[in-house]
């Protein structure tokens, strides 16, 4: 049966605007509403919130993953197809869809009131329909570059006379019909491509302040109307006024009186939302908010340039910052704001767990940071500090457990975790990887979440840390947001321009590979928001660097633009030296972005040559054994592989020995900054480049072209602490003294490697989380830090069931055994050893070489090839002499350094002909160490023989 089309307006003539701001009742059609439910997450940062589509009777809709939905009137599926967006409006003139029209036809439908519905003979409720002709040339190259995952889709031409800007405010769908006029396929449209094409914008956004006015700007090109509701108070009460914003080319704006400053506002955005199939009125904060009321209920109108918000001498902070001459000089200490002081009883109770704890001069925590700074540490990396979900900003709403009662429970009891998890979503703890608004400090860390307090106190924290010699890195989470849809209280971006900020799959459903609600930096205005936010934190808060969570889910071009924008800042113009800002992140390549699936992403291999750092998981896995996702007993180089087996099946003895040799190669490449072109001799005796040393999965170990592109680490907030993983992987029968030495040994390799060393807070104090592998929501109890060095927090109960239960049989006997728990003497020794490692690193520039060429020329590894002494790494670093041809002189004190890492449980002696006749001596810092064992290390010049005690890293230097 042929289909008759009733045109309510011609394809080339737009229908009149403005639209009435009402939602259609949908009483005449079948529709679905999305329902959200919480499920268990495999991501360490936050619980996944999956989208589940329900039919009106409450039963789930089974989603098919085909690229288009064929209509079959015998099933209800035909009525569900508008919930999917399988076609892409990629530019003003092209719609991409993977359907074969053949001798049929394709049409675009629009409804300004969201009244589209599917009937037996096609689509009803349309205000307009436009015939689309297929372009036989296919998709243009620029479209394929931007959307590589749809490169094989067919291209349909949109008439050039169409008023696309007006049409984009409607509910849209495309449908194909066969030659008989029967409707074959119907689906919604994904709009980011055309929105970028028509509405990319470089002008002002957010709130702008002048002497006599406050102006608001919001980018919302698909909105039908936008109002600003202005409030006097942070919560409650009626609006002082409701102002209708006016639109110019997708940007809505208004100019208000100066008295608005200090008030609060929310936007009311009327917009079609594809998840509800209707025009929704969304109440939402400004995505460019610079202040908030508690829990982000309203945006605070605050001028960050106001002198009343600045600590004394704030504007001169750039001149007070500790010097950083080269990124190679950086060392990083990862710290959670609440962990830092929640249990520090030398901090006033009102300051504990917040920004102001860092401003004290004589608290246990600050005194510890001063020790680290004085030893050479340069940067503190703060876990998320922006407004995140999961912790109520109002402290009086928090629930807590009596710690005195918890202290009395057995070390392997199940009760602690049960009590903690019962309140874990209502206490004051979360790592913070649940972004709500990127540009505002988190309210729960402030003394008062309302008004300007969080701003002032955050600035005081930055200033205080800078003044004790530490620069500040912020942990930024641009890869996802916590909320989506028109009704979620944590949803912001998806309420303003639905379907634009969040990355969709080919069905038009939100990608969740990062945990939930992946963002799409490949879209112009998403990238702009990220860049603007970074600049905001640097200019207004004077931070010194950024660590990007799941950086591989951000496009490489975005990261390079971010680096360039930050480095262009100057003291004279911006009050900050942008050239000193270091950025790094997690370059993991997985999910929908893997293998450049959405464009060239910021993964480890793609970032080489950019001077952007990425975490080196190769050295971590080789040192500790396996991976965080493997068997917890799999051993590595420092945890006893081959040398002190723990009973886990590592294959034959020969296989275990081979695994140890391979691990050594991985570590040596990492110690040479994981440089792609660094040449070394592998365990087989062959000369190979770092990129030719392969992981067990066959990928190259090395990926960096510059030493500052590698961030070496063995532990971070994710997964078990270093002490905990050592306690799991080493044999049950060894002593706690030996486990403490292994903790120190692992840290020493990171501290003395080329590249950027990264340490998790507390590793230097043998920190334990009672073997919790993912403590993001495990409360203060399992995350406790003790800067008095009285306890390392071992044995405070079985860790939370959700992520650890399957390992409880391994964990329980260890926690129950009192011999596993370090004493205060162990902790003090560990702190001393760590401080000495920092002092050694900063005693010579040879540990911090600036270029790949310098590392290749000066760094050598000995004890290589098939005849190597198992468990021993020998690295030398050579300097030149002033006025002598060859290597230039970098170090005025030492001309040669040798580092010997002995991971075996026995003393080793190693004669190295290449190091014979050197005048090497044990480093003076180790000579003065409280570690009696390292003092017994020796070197005999006539034979070039080194003797190093068990589980010890010894550093020998040749004084000039």
N, C-alpha and C positions, 0 to 999 in steps of 0.2 A: 504494500500500500504506500503510495507516495505521500510525503509529508508536506502539509501546507504551512507556510510561515506567515505569521501575523506580525508585521513590523510596527512597533510602537514609535519608533523613530528611525530615521534613515541611517545607514551605516556611516555616512559621512557627516551627519549633523548631530552634535552632542545634545543630550537631554538637559533640561534646565537645572541649575544649581542655585542656592544651596539645597541639599537634600533635607527632608524633614528628619529630625533627630529622634527617630522612634525605631523600635525593633519590631519586625514582623512577628505575628503570633504563631506562624507556622502551623496553624490548626488544620490546614488543608493538605499537609504533606508529612511523609515519613522522614524523621530526622533523628540523629544521634547526638548525644552530648558526651564529651570526654570525661572520664572519671579518673582521678589520680589516687594511687595507692602506694604505700611505702613497701619496699621489699628489701631483702638483704643485699648489700653491695659487695662486689669484689674489689671495689676501689677503696684505698686506705683513707680517703679524705672525707667522704660523706656517704650517707645512705643513698642508694639510687631511688629516684622517684619515677617509676615507669608510667607511661601513658597506657591506659586500658580503655578501649572504646566499648561502650555498652549500648545495646539496643534498648528501646523504650521499656521492654519488659524486664530489663535488668540483666539479661544474659550477655556474656561477652561476644563481641564480634570477632570472628576468626579472620585475621588479616592475611591476605594472600600477597606474596611478594612479586607478582608479575608486574611488568612495566606498565600495563594498562588494564583497565577493568572492562571486560566484555559484558554486554548486557544479556542477561538471561532471565526472562520474565517469569520463569518457573521458580526462581529463588528470590529471597529478599535482597540479595547482593546488589541487584541493579539499583535499589534505592539507596545503597550505602556509598556509591561511587563518588558522590560529591564530597565525602569526607577526605578523599585522597586528592593529592595534587601531583599528578604524574606528568603534567606538561609544564614547560618552562617558558615564560615570556622573557627572553634573554636580552632583547634590545628593543628599541622603539619599533623596529620594523620586522622582528622575527619572533615567532613562537616555535619552540622545539618540542617535538613529541615523537615517541617511537611507535608510531602506528602506520600501517600501510593503507592508504585511502583507496588505492587502485583506481577504478573508474567511478568511485563514489565522490563524496564531498566532505569538507571540514568547515565547521562554523565556530565562531567565538560568541558566547552569550554573556550578557551583563544584566544585573538587576541592582538598582540603586537601593532597594529596600531588603535585599537578601531574600528574594522570594522564589529563587530557582528551585524547581523540583523535577524529578524524572517521572514521566508517564510512559505508557506503552508506546506511543508514537514519537517520543523525543523529550524535549525540555520545555517546561511551562514556567510562567512567572517572569519571563524576560522583558526587559525594557528595550533591549537592543540585541540584534544578532548581526554578525559580520562574517561574510564568507571569506575563508582563508585559502589561498592558492599555494600549493607546494612549490618550493624553490628547488629545482633539480640540481643546483650547484651545492646543496647541502649547507651545513653551518659554516660561517666564516671562521678564519683562523683565530681572530681575537676572541670570539665566543668560545672556541674549543680550548684556548689557553685558560680562559677564566672558569670554564665548566668542563674539565677534561672527562669527567665521569659520564657525560652525555654526548660525547663526541660522535657517536654513531646514530644519534637521533636524526629524524627528518626535520627539515626546516620549512615552516609555513610563513608566508609573507603577510604582514599586517598592512592594510591599505595606508598609504602615506597621508591621506586626508583625514584619518581618524584622530579625534581628540583623545589621545591616549591618557593624558594627565587627568582628565576628568573621569575617564573610564576606570582608572585604577582605584577609585574610591568605592567601587561596586563589588558585589559578589560576582566572580567571573568563573566561567567554565568553558571548556571546549568539547565538541562532540563530533564524531564522524558518522556518516550515513552511507549506506550502500546505494547502488544505482537505482534501487527501488524506493529510496527515501526512508528505509528502515534505519533507526538509530542503532549503531553498533557499539560505540565506546563513548563514555562521558567521564570527564575528570576535571578537577579544579586546576588552578595555575599557581606555580611558584613565581614570585615577582621580583626577587632581588636584582636580576639582570636589568630589567627595564627601569626599575627605580634608580639604579646606579646611572643608567644612561640618561635619564631625564631629570633627576633631582640631586645629583652630587652637589655638595655645597661646602664652601669654605668660610662662610661668614660667622658672626657671633652665635653662640649657643649657650644656654643656661641663663643665669641672672647677671646683668651688667649694672654697675653702679656709677652714677655721676653725682655732681654736687647737689642736684635738685630732683633726681628721679631714679627709679629702678625700672629696668627694662627686662622683659622675659622673652626668650627665644626657644622654640621647640621644633625640631625636625620631625614632621609627621605627615608625609605626603599622601598617605592613604586615608587619613582621618577626614571625617565629614564635618566635624566641629570640635573646637577645643576651648574649654573655659579654665580659668584659674580661680580657685577658691582661696581667698586670703583669710588667714586666721590670726588672732592676737596671741593665742596660747598654743602650746605644743600638743595639747590633747583636749577634746571636748569643746563645747560651745558652738555657736553658729558662726558662719563666715562673716567677717567684717564687710566683705563685698565679694561678688562673683563677677568676674570680668571675662567677656568674650574676646578671645584672641582673633586676630585677622591673619589670613594666609597670603603669602606671596611665594609662589613657586615651591610649595611644599613646606615652607617654614612659617610657623605660626608665632605671632609676636604681639606684645602690648607694652605700653609705657605707662608706668604708675608713679605715684608720688613718692617722695623721699621717705615718708612715714612708713612705707612698707618695710624698710630695713629693720630687722629685728623681729619681724612677723614670720609666720609660717604659711606655706601654701601647698596645695595639691592640684594636679591637673585633672580635669574630667575630659576624657577623650572619647568621642563617639566614632567608632570605627568598625568595619566588618572584620570579624575574627573567624578564620577558617576552622578553628577547633569547635566552634559552636554553630557555625553556619548562620550567624545572625549579626545584626548591627548591635554591638554592645557598648554600654557606657562604662568605661574603665576609669577608676579613680587611681591615680598613680603619681609617684614622685617624679621629680625632674631627673633624668639620667645624668645630667651635669650638676647634680646637687653638690654643694660644698659644705652643707650643714644639714643636720637632721634633728628631729625630735626623737625621743626614746623609741627604740624598735622601728625606726624609720616610718612612723605613722605620717609625718609631714616633713616637707623640705623647709629648712631654716634659711631665711634670707639673711645671709651674713657676708659682709665684705671682708675678705681675707687680708686686704691691704690696710685695714683699719689698725691704727697704732694701739688701740685698746686690746687687740688680740695677740700682741707681740711681747714675748718676754724681753727683759732688759737686754740691750745690745744685740737683739735678734738680727737686725739688718746687717750687722758686721760679722755674722757667723762664718761666712765664706772665708774670711781672713783668719779665723781662729781654727779652722779645721786642720787636723793632722795632715802633714804632707804625705802625698803618695806620688813618688817620682815615676813609677812604672807600674803597670798592671801586674807585672811579674812579681812585684813586692807584696801583693795582696795575700792575706790568709783570712779565712772566714770561719766564724763561730756561729752555728745555727741555734737560735734561742726562741722559745715561746714566751710571750709577755707574761702570761699568768704563771707559768712554771717558775719564772725568775724569782718571784717574791711571795707566792701564795703561802709557802711554809716558812718564810723567813721572819722569825720572831724578833729580829732586830729592826724590822720595818713596822711603822705605826699601822695598826689594823685597818685604818681607812685607806692606806696607800697600797696594801698588799694586793697583788694580782693586777696592778694597773700601771698606767704610764708614770705616775709620780714616784713610784718605787725607784726608778732609775735616777731620780734627781737627788737622792740622799748621798752623802759623802762617806758615811761610815757604817753602812749596813753590811752584813756578811756578803750579800750578793755583789754589791758595788765594789767592796774590797777585793773580791775574787776577780772581777772584771779588770780592776786596776792592775792586779798581778799579771793577768794575761796581756794587757796592753803594754805594760813595762817590759815584758819578755819579747814583745814584737808583734803580737796579734794586731791586725789592722781593721777588720770589719766584723760587725755583728749583724747577722742575718735574722731578722724578726719574722716569724711565721705570721700569717695574714693579720693585718691591722685595719683593714677596711671594714665597712659595715657588712657583717655576715649573719646568716641565720643560724639557729641552733643554741644561742645563748640570749636569754632575756636581758635587755639593757637595764632593767629595773632590778637592782640587787635584792630588794625586799621580796621579790617573787621567787628567789632561788630556794631550792631544797638542798639539804645537806645531811650527811651521816655523821654520827658521833665518832670522831676519830679515836677517842679514848677506848671506846668499845671495840673498834676495829683493831687497835693495837694489841688487844688481849687475845685475839683469835690465832689459831695455829698458822704457821707460815704456808702450809699447803691446803688451807681450808677453802671450801667452795663458798663460804658465807660472805667474804669480803666482796667478791665480784657480784654476787646476787644483790647485795645492798646497794652497791654503786650503780649497777645497771638499772635498778628499779627507779632511780632518779636521774639517770644520765641525760635525759632530754630536758630536765628542769633544774639543773645545777648551773654553776658558772663556768663550766669547762667545755671547750671544743677547740680543735686546732684552727678552725676558721675557713676551711676550704669550701664554704657554702656562700658564694658571693651574692649579695643583694644589690649594693651600690659600691662601685669601685672607688669613688672619689672622696669618701668621707671616713674619718677615723671611727673605729668601732666604739659604740657608746658604753659597752659594759666595762671597758678598761678605764673609763673616766670617772671622776668623783661624782659627776652629775651628767647624765646622758642628754639633757636638754640644754638649750642655750649654747654659749660658746666654749664651755669647759673642755670638751674633748679636743677642740682645736688648740687651745692654749696649752693644755697639758701634754698633747702630742709634741708640740714645738719645744716645750721644756725638756721632754725626754730626749729629743734629738740633740738639743744644745748640750745637755748634761753629758751624754755619751761622747759627743765630739770633744768635749773639754777634758775627758780622761783619755783622749787619744784614740778613740774608736769611731770609725765611720759606720754608716748605717745602710744596710740593704733591706729593702722591703720585698716581701714575698707577694707577688701579684698573680692573680688567678683570672686571666682573661680567656681561658679556654672554655669556660662554661659559666652559667648562672644558676642559682638555686631554684628559681621559680619561673613558670611560664603560664600562658593562658590568661584569660581576662579576669579571673576571680582569685587566683592565688595571691595571698597577701605579700609574698616575697617576689612576685613577678613585677618587673618594671619595663624592660625593653620590649617584651612581647605584648604588652598592653598598648604600647605607643605606635609601633609599626609591626603588627602581627605578621609573622612569617618571614621577617627580614633579618633580624639579628641572629636568629638561631639556625644552625645548619640542619638541613633536611635530607632525608634519604630519597630515593627515587619514587617512593610512595607518597612523599610529602609529609612524612612523620619525622619528629625531631630525633636527631642522632643523639645517642646517649653513651658513646664509648668513653667519654672522659669521666663518667659517673652519671651525669644528667644534663640535659639542655645545652649541648655543645654550641658555642658561638662560632660565627663564620667571619674570620678576619679577611677573607677574600672579597668580602663586600665592602664597598668604599667607605660607607659611613660607620661600619663596625671598626674598620681600621682607624678611621679618624678618631673615634671615641677612645680607642686604646692609646693612640699617640697623644691626644689631648690630656688624657688622664696621667700618663707618665710625666709629661711636662708640668702638669699641675703639682704633682708630688715633689718634683725637684724645685720648682720655682717658689711654691708657697710653703713647703716644709723642709726644703734644703736637704733632702736625702741624697745618698751617695751611690746608690746602685739598686739593681732590681734582679730578683731571682724569679724566673717565669715557670710557673707550674705547668706541667705537660706542654712545654714549649713546642713540641712537635706538632701539636694541633693548631698552631698559629703559622701563617704563611711566612716563608723566608723573607719575602719582600717587605712584610710588615716589620719584622725584626730589624732588618737593615735600615729601614726608614726611621725606626725608633732610635737605633744607635746614632744615626746621623743627626737626627733632631736634637737628641740630648747633648751630643758632643759639640753642637753649634752654639750652645749657651755660653755666655761670657759673664764674668764678674761685673764688668762695666755696665752692660745692658740688662742683665737678668739677675744679678746678685749671686751668681753661682758659676763655678768653673766646670762647664759641661765636659771638658776633656778628661776629667778625673772620674767620671761615672762609669762603672763597670756593670755589664749585664751578662747574665748566664741563665741556664735553665735546664729542664729535663728534655733532652732531645729524643725521646722515645718515638718510635715510628710504628704506630698501630692504628687500628680502627679504620674509619672511612678515609683518613688522610694517608694511610700507608702507601708507600711506593708512589708518592706524589699524586694520589688519587683525586685530590681536590686542588691541585696546583703544587708548585715546589714548596714543600713545607720546611719548617725549621727543625729538621731532624739532624742527628749527629753528623752524618755524612754530607748533608747539604750545606752545613754551616761552615765547613772548612774554608778558610780565607777571609771570613767576615770579621774576625777578632771578637766574636761572641762566644762565650764559654758554654760548654755543656758537660753534664756529669758523666764521669768515666766509670760505668758499671763493670767494665772488664777487670780493672784492678781490684775492685771490691769482691767480685765473685771468685777470682783466682786466689785472693788472700784468704777468704773465709770458707769457700767451698760451695759448689753448686750455684744456686741463685735463691732469691727470696721465695721463689715459687717451686723449688725442688724439695727433696727430702731434707728435713731439718738436721739430720745426722751426717749428711754428706760433708766430708772434710775438705779443707783447702790447705794452702801452703803454710799458714801459721797455726792452723787448728789441729795438726797432727797427721795429715794425709801421708800415708806410707810410713812415716817416721814414728808415729805413736797411734796405731789404729784404735778406733772406738767400738769396733764390732760391727759397724755398718758394712754392707757388702759393696766394696769398691772393685770387685772383680779379683783377678789373680794378683799376686804380689807384683809381678812384672807390669800389670796394667796400672796398679796404683802408683808404681814408680814412674811410669810414663806420664800419668796424670799430673804428678808432682812436677815433672820436668816441663810439661806444657804450661802449667800454672806459673812456673818461674819465668818463662818467656813472656807471658802476658803481663806479669808484674814489671819486668824489665822494660817492656815497651811503655808501660804506664809511668815508670820512673823517669823515662826520657820524654815525658809530657805527651805520651800517646801520639807521637808525631808519625804521620803517614809515611814519610820518606826517611826516617831514621834507620840506619843500617846497623844490624847487630848479628852476632852468631847465634843461631838457634840451638835447640837441644840435640839436633842431629848433626851439628857441626857445619851447617850451611849458612852462608851470608845471606840475609834476607832483609827486606824493608819491613817496617812496622805494619804496613798494609798487607804484607804477604804472610804475616802471622795470623792464623785464623782461629776464631772461636769454635766451640764444639758444634755450633750450628752452621759453620762454614763462612760466616761473615768476617771481614777483616777486623782485627783487634784495634788497629790505629785508624784514626780519621782526621786528626788535626793537622793544620799547616803552620800553626803558631802555638807556642807554649801556653799562652793565655786563653786558648780555645779549649783547654782541658782542665776540668775541675776534678781532682782526685779525692776519693773518699772511701771509707769502709763502712760508715754508718751515717744515718740521717734520721729524721723524725719517723719516716716510714720503716716498718719492719722492726725486728728486735734491736735493742741497743748493742753496742759492741761487746760489753761484758756479758750480756745475756746470750748472745750468739756463741761466744767462746765457751760459756758454761754448758750450752747444749751440745756443741760439736766435739768437745774434748772428752777423753775417757772419764767415766765416773770416778775412777780411783785416784786421779791426780789431785794434788793439793791446791788449795785456793791461792797459795803463793805463786804457783806456776800459772794458774789462770790469769792472775794479775800481771805476770810478766808477758803473757801472750797479748793481753790488752795493750800493754805498753809497746810491745813489738809491732803490732799492727799500726798503731798510731805513728810510730817512728818512720815507717815506710812512707806514709802520707806526708809527714812533716818534712822529709828530706828528699822528696821527689821534685823534679822539675814540673812546672805547671802551677796551678792554684790549689793549695791544700784547703780542705774543707772538713770541719770537725763538728759533730753533733754535741750540743751542750751536755756536759756531764760525763762524756767519755773519758775526760781527764780525771774524773772522780770515780771511775768504775761504775757509772750510773746503771741502775737496773730498773726495769719496769715490771719486775716479777715475771719476766719472760713473756710479756704481752707483745704480740707481733703487730698490733695495730691499735695504738692507744689514743686515736683521734677523739674518742668520746668516753674515755675511761676515767675521767675525773681527775681531780688533784691527787687522789690516793695512789693511783698507779703511775702517775707522771711526776711524782714529787722529786724535787731537787733539794739537796741539803748542803748549803754553802758553809756550814760549820764543820763539815767533813765527818760528822758523827755516824752517818749511815748512808749507804748507797741505794737503799730502798729495795734490797733483795728480800724475798720471802715475805711479802705482804699479802699473800693469798694467791690462789690460782687466778690467772688472768681471765678477763671476761670471756664467757662461754661462746659468744657469737663467732669470734675469729680464731679461738684457741682450743676449743673443746676436743678436736680430733688429736691434738698434741698433749692433752692433759696426762695421758699415761707416761709420756716422756718427762713432762714438766713436774709432776707431783713428787716423784722420788728425789729430784734435785732440790726442790724447795724445802722438802722435809728434812734434808740432810744438813745439819748445822755447820758442817765443815765447808759448805759452799759459800757461806756468807763472809765477806771481807770484814776485817776489823778496821778501826779508825787508823791504825798504823799503816794498813795497806792503802787506804784512801790518801793519806798524807804523802806516802811514797809515790803514788801515781801522780798526784798533783805536781810534786817536785820534778818527777821525770818529764812530765809534759811541758812544764815551764822551761826545762833545760833543752828540750827539743826545739821549742820556739827560739830560744837564745842561740842555739847552734845554727838554725836556719838563717837567722839574721846576723850571724857573725861573719858571713861571707856572701858576697854577691854571686859566687859560683853556684850556690844553691838556687839562685833565682835568675837564671840566664834569660835574656829578653827575646832571643830569636831562635828559629829552628836551626839556622846555620851555626850559631854559637854552640848549641847543644850537640849537633853532629860533630863539630870540631873538637869539643872538649870532654864529652862524656863517653866513657868506655865501660863495658861490662866484661868481667873476667870470670873464671870458673864456669865457662860455657862449653858447649859441645857434649858429646856422649860420655866423656870421662869426668863429668862434673861431680863435685861433692854434693850429695843430695841435701836440700834444705838450706843451701848457702847462696846468697847473692853478694857479689863483690862489684861495687861501682866506683869508678874513679872519675874525678873532675880535674882537669888540668888548666892552669893559667899560664899566661906568657910573662915575659920580662920586659920592662921598660927599655927601649933602645935595642932590643934584640929582634931580628927578623922572625916572622911567624906569628904566633898568637899574640894578640894585644894583651896588656896587663889590665885586669879588672879589679883584683884584690890586692890592696897594699900590704896585707898581713900574711896571707897564705898563698903559696904558689901551687899547692897540690892538695887534693882531698881524696881520701879513700873511705868509703862507707861499706862496712861488712855487716850483712844481716844474717844471723844464724837462727833459723827457725827450729833447729833440731833440739831434742831433749838432752843432748850431750855437748860438751865442748868440742869445737872443731879447730883444726889447724889447716891452713891453706897457704901453700907456697906459690907466689905469683912472680915468675921471672920478669914480667914487664914492670913490676914495682920494686925490683931489687935495687939496692944501693940508694934508695930514697932516705931522706932524713925525717921520716914520718914519726909523729908522736900522737899519743891519745889526746883528743881535743881537750883543752884546759877546762872546759865546762864539765866534761865527764870526769876529769881528774878530781875536780872539786865536788863531784856529785855525792849525794847521800846513798846512792846505789853502789854498794860494795862490790857487787858482781861485775859491773862494767869496768870497774877500776882494775880488775885483773886481766883485762885485755892487753895483749902485747904484740909488738912488731919487731922482727929481727931483720935489719937492713941487709946483712950479708947474703941471706937466703931469700929475702922478700917474703918471709913467712909471717902470717898473722895467726894469732891464737885468740879465739873469741868464746866467751862462756855460753852456756846454753840459753836459748830464747833471749838473745841480746843483740842489739844493734850498736856497733862500735864505730866511732868516727875518728879517723886519724888525719892529721893535718901536717903539712910541711911548712913550717914558718919560713919567712924570707930572711 
